[in-house]
Amino acid sequence: MKKRLGKGGFTLVEIMIVVAIIGLLAAIAIPNFVKARTTAQANACVANLKQIDGAKTLYALDSNLATGGAVAMTDLVTDYIQSTPTCPATTVAYTVGNIGQSGTPSCGSGISTHAL
C-alpha cells in the first residue's frame, strides 16, 4: 500500500481560477438585479398613481366636484383607498392634486418613468 502524502486537495491556482470565475459572474449579474429592482419600483409607483387617480375620480363623482376641485389624500383614504400609499422608489408621500389636472397625482421623484 502506498501512502499519498501531499496529494490531497486543490492547488492555489485552481482556487484562484474558481474565485475569478465567480467574481466575473457576479460582475455581470449584479447590475441586472439593480436594474430589475429599479424597474419594479417604477412600475409599482405607476400602479399606485393609477389607483390614486381612480380614487380621485370616484371621489369627484360622489362629491359632485367639477374640474379644478381640490382633493386631499385624507378625502380618499378609507373610502376609496385602503391606506395612505408612498412611492416605493423614494418613500415620498403622493401629492393628489386637483380634479382634472394633468400630471397629477405625483410622487415628486422627478423620474420620467413615474408618470401616469
C-alpha positions, 0 to 999 in steps of 0.5 A: 500500500502506498501512502499519498502524502501531499496529494490531497486537495486543490492547488492555489491556482485552481482556487484562484481560477474558481474565485475569478470565475465567480467574481466575473459572474457576479460582475455581470449579474449584479447590475441586472438585479439593480436594474430589475429592482429599479424597474419594479419600483417604477412600475409599482409607483405607476400602479399606485398613481393609477389607483390614486387617480381612480380614487380621485375620480370616484371621489369627484363623482360622489362629491359632485366636484367639477374640474379644478376641485381640490382633493386631499389624500385624507378625502380618499383614504378609507373610502376609496383607498385602503391606506395612505400609499408612498412611492416605493422608489423614494418613500415620498408621500403622493401629492393628489392634486386637483380634479382634472389636472394633468400630471397629477397625482405625483410622487415628486421623484422627478423620474420620467418613468413615474408618470401616469 
